[in-house]
């Protein structure tokens, strides 16, 4: 060995594998304005489509007059429900087993609902056409309050469902009722409450909000009449699912549909489902024979495509006097808007809300969810969330604080007392999940030490005393949150979308020179998959990450996958990558054994190749094995070095974390200041710490926005009053707090590389930390629960209601 | 609608074309000049994805008419790289400090930061945060964008970049 031979450390570092803060390959194009987003796609003769939308929240559509619009220069067609009926597309199926109008068919059910689609030579002409379409409406009584949806005299919203007493998820109790879903043992839970020493009960609302990625939803559809092929470029988090859905509803053979999701400007759940814009652009392209682009504007995005949350959770905990929880009972009223377009695995009408027992060892629990229709936009997507996990985490974390307050216990102590213990894993929760791994006590104590929790409580006690003495008008809140997520949907035994099991996939193909390509069923919207997927491969098979190109989003070339949402990419596709890589490694070992003239069992893996056991000089690198795979494989073996893996996970993964927020609030103005925010995450094995920290920063900023003001609000007539970035809280760099991140590592025992997923954790754990801080600040003045969002005005209102301001 | 002939200098090259009086500058740049690096996020001047540099000022091109830019000198993200094609200090800073994720706000953010550093070559963290407050990012939480701009400032000023501890 001479001095030029790289050391083991140097060989390891050259791979830039797992654990490396590898800089992102995507950034080379993004920092130069060379990304390729949907609106950047331009095709010869391309037309533009734009919607006529309803100003009413509930109205009968008496007539649509298109004559004047068709006279506008550049306008070629106006598509209405009548047009769509000729191709049987006036309605489309939703992921939740409901149907949704593509264009208003006889009535409208929410403000800004799509009524007609104007197709023109450019976007200005399309807009001119929209302004010339005249729609005659007959306004109907509007239903905004979900708590009034099942009143006997509530207006009938869904006339198409008249007489249907059974929906996709069982019996319907009322004309505005969608489903009731219940889990857990009701009798045992009721019994636990009967004999409880202490109980709490609170209606905890998680308001309606919106994912609002910076790039709105958009598509370009191009139908080739000669070949009978439809190509769709779109903002799709799940391109393969879109292809299958389009094939099923438009009756185009699936091989003749090409779905391409190019670079996507953020998704956060907004880009999972299928929207009327996609259907209308596709139909317009088929009708006109030209490519048609549809680009949603921001107001349309906020008011019409896929809201999130809107869960109203009546929560009860039973406990002993010394703070041991003995039962949990939750009833949720879920506001789904005019159609149930909730994006959950098909058998889960309330997603994985039954993770609501959280990190605590509840012996018994019962949950029931009622979904109702209202005159609001459809949706119910997982906004940086794994299917209602954010709502569940908020519910239990707020309720634990309320219980602590009632018991006079410290909220951190109450949590430590009730955590699932490390030796209880795999842990079977009262509502049916099997938690894979966790060490909650260690994470919580690490957080408490890092922030000097005892010191903070001491300072708070002093400030409270000073407030009572009239020496300050500022109150201090300490928000504790400890969340357990359930991500990685999911095992085929319990997760599918429209019958397709929620596996994911990876195909790796290595080239003769020691380079390769990995194609995936997932689709990054900013998560950096092109960077991190290559790192997994680098660690698994010793090819430098820089030599692996990652490609996603083209349904013609990528293996079938269910896409990226619900923090499922690393738990599911990340596992597929490792499994495909291991298939390659097994073949590589046979090739190396043949070339080194030893038995396979005499070889051992060493960072970037195989070496003969006991003979460290006798090695064959993966680079050399790649070359050999294309010219001198063992007799009888097929040449080439590639593999595909479709990974059906045996279980979900359960990331967790301990967050703490310190906030000061001026009672006279309601103005708050986040003094400190500390986030400890345990996502199992960490693939790229730089990207993990970036995900945490971003998710915490979204959580901050949601907890402190970001709301889709309606007035009593069903008008959206927060329909632009003027009114919909979007924090800038000035409002956004500084984030401190930390971690523990508890690998998932069933995942090939032990990774659990992290993207959503900060949104899930962040919201309760902020809300608990506000509630904790006001607690000594007599507050038990103040509803989100906690903007300045509401904080001031809270102070007024508590009698501390006039 | 009648069209007006307009010319402007974009990233050092003459660009000319016909624009309706109502044509937005961002559409003119994206559709006619084929410079799609400048993005549209809200059409109401709130998000800053469409930020470009016009005659030494940061401007949101979604709320400026193309005809108003007649004769102007414009820099877009496509004009930000060094003359030899390598990444400029700001572009490099965004990559090194992980100041971007989906990349949609990035062009506007870099163009804005470019003008900010011309106005204030050594900004404090608070000055950076105020200076980019017209640009919304949904992915990063801004913390690494601040670091990216500090990195670029240090590089431009020829001093060593010291990353602040978390």
Boltz contact constraints between the chains, C-beta under 6 A:
constraints:
  - contact:
      token1: [A, 23]
      token2: [B, 95]
      max_distance: 6.0
  - contact:
      token1: [A, 27]
      token2: [B, 95]
      max_distance: 6.0
  - contact:
      token1: [A, 30]
      token2: [B, 100]
      max_distance: 6.0
  - contact:
      token1: [A, 30]
      token2: [B, 103]
      max_distance: 6.0
  - contact:
      token1: [A, 30]
      token2: [B, 106]
      max_distance: 6.0
  - contact:
      token1: [A, 31]
      token2: [B, 91]
      max_distance: 6.0
  - contact:
      token1: [A, 31]
      token2: [B, 94]
      max_distance: 6.0
  - contact:
      token1: [A, 31]
      token2: [B, 95]
      max_distance: 6.0
  - contact:
      token1: [A, 32]
      token2: [B, 81]
      max_distance: 6.0
  - contact:
      token1: [A, 33]
      token2: [B, 37]
      max_distance: 6.0
  - contact:
      token1: [A, 33]
      token2: [B, 77]
      max_distance: 6.0
  - contact:
      token1: [A, 33]
      token2: [B, 78]
      max_distance: 6.0
  - contact:
      token1: [A, 33]
      token2: [B, 107]
      max_distance: 6.0
  - contact:
      token1: [A, 35]
      token2: [B, 103]
      max_distance: 6.0
  - contact:
      token1: [A, 40]
      token2: [B, 36]
      max_distance: 6.0
  - contact:
      token1: [A, 213]
      token2: [B, 138]
      max_distance: 6.0
  - contact:
      token1: [A, 214]
      token2: [B, 41]
      max_distance: 6.0
  - contact:
      token1: [A, 214]
      token2: [B, 49]
      max_distance: 6.0
  - contact:
      token1: [A, 214]
      token2: [B, 104]
      max_distance: 6.0
  - contact:
      token1: [A, 214]
      token2: [B, 105]
      max_distance: 6.0
  - contact:
      token1: [A, 214]
      token2: [B, 138]
      max_distance: 6.0
  - contact:
      token1: [A, 215]
      token2: [B, 104]
      max_distance: 6.0
  - contact:
      token1: [A, 265]
      token2: [B, 102]
      max_distance: 6.0
  - contact:
      token1: [A, 265]
      token2: [B, 104]
      max_distance: 6.0
  - contact:
      token1: [A, 266]
      token2: [B, 102]
      max_distance: 6.0
  - contact:
      token1: [A, 266]
      token2: [B, 138]
      max_distance: 6.0
  - contact:
      token1: [A, 266]
      token2: [B, 139]
      max_distance: 6.0
  - contact:
      token1: [A, 297]
      token2: [B, 43]
      max_distance: 6.0
  - contact:
      token1: [A, 298]
      token2: [B, 42]
      max_distance: 6.0
  - contact:
      token1: [A, 525]
      token2: [B, 102]
      max_distance: 6.0
  - contact:
      token1: [A, 526]
      token2: [B, 101]
      max_distance: 6.0
  - contact:
      token1: [A, 526]
      token2: [B, 102]
      max_distance: 6.0
  - contact:
      token1: [A, 526]
      token2: [B, 139]
      max_distance: 6.0
  - contact:
      token1: [A, 690]
      token2: [B, 98]
      max_distance: 6.0
  - contact:
      token1: [A, 694]
      token2: [B, 98]
      max_distance: 6.0
  - contact:
      token1: [A, 697]
      token2: [B, 140]
      max_distance: 6.0
  - contact:
      token1: [A, 697]
      token2: [B, 141]
      max_distance: 6.0
  - contact:
      token1: [A, 697]
      token2: [B, 143]
      max_distance: 6.0
  - contact:
      token1: [A, 698]
      token2: [B, 139]
      max_distance: 6.0
  - contact:
      token1: [A, 698]
      token2: [B, 140]
      max_distance: 6.0
  - contact:
      token1: [A, 698]
      token2: [B, 141]
      max_distance: 6.0
  - contact:
      token1: [A, 700]
      token2: [B, 141]
      max_distance: 6.0
  - contact:
      token1: [A, 701]
      token2: [B, 141]
      max_distance: 6.0
  - contact:
      token1: [A, 724]
      token2: [B, 44]
      max_distance: 6.0
  - contact:
      token1: [A, 725]
      token2: [B, 42]
      max_distance: 6.0
  - contact:
      token1: [A, 725]
      token2: [B, 46]
      max_distance: 6.0
  - contact:
      token1: [A, 730]
      token2: [B, 136]
      max_distance: 6.0
  - contact:
      token1: [A, 732]
      token2: [B, 133]
      max_distance: 6.0
  - contact:
      token1: [A, 733]
      token2: [B, 129]
      max_distance: 6.0
  - contact:
      token1: [A, 733]
      token2: [B, 132]
      max_distance: 6.0
  - contact:
      token1: [A, 733]
      token2: [B, 133]
      max_distance: 6.0
  - contact:
      token1: [A, 733]
      token2: [B, 142]
      max_distance: 6.0
  - contact:
      token1: [A, 734]
      token2: [B, 129]
      max_distance: 6.0
  - contact:
      token1: [A, 734]
      token2: [B, 130]
      max_distance: 6.0
  - contact:
      token1: [A, 734]
      token2: [B, 133]
      max_distance: 6.0
  - contact:
      token1: [A, 736]
      token2: [B, 141]
      max_distance: 6.0
  - contact:
      token1: [A, 736]
      token2: [B, 142]
      max_distance: 6.0
  - contact:
      token1: [A, 739]
      token2: [B, 143]
      max_distance: 6.0
  - contact:
      token1: [A, 740]
      token2: [B, 166]
      max_distance: 6.0
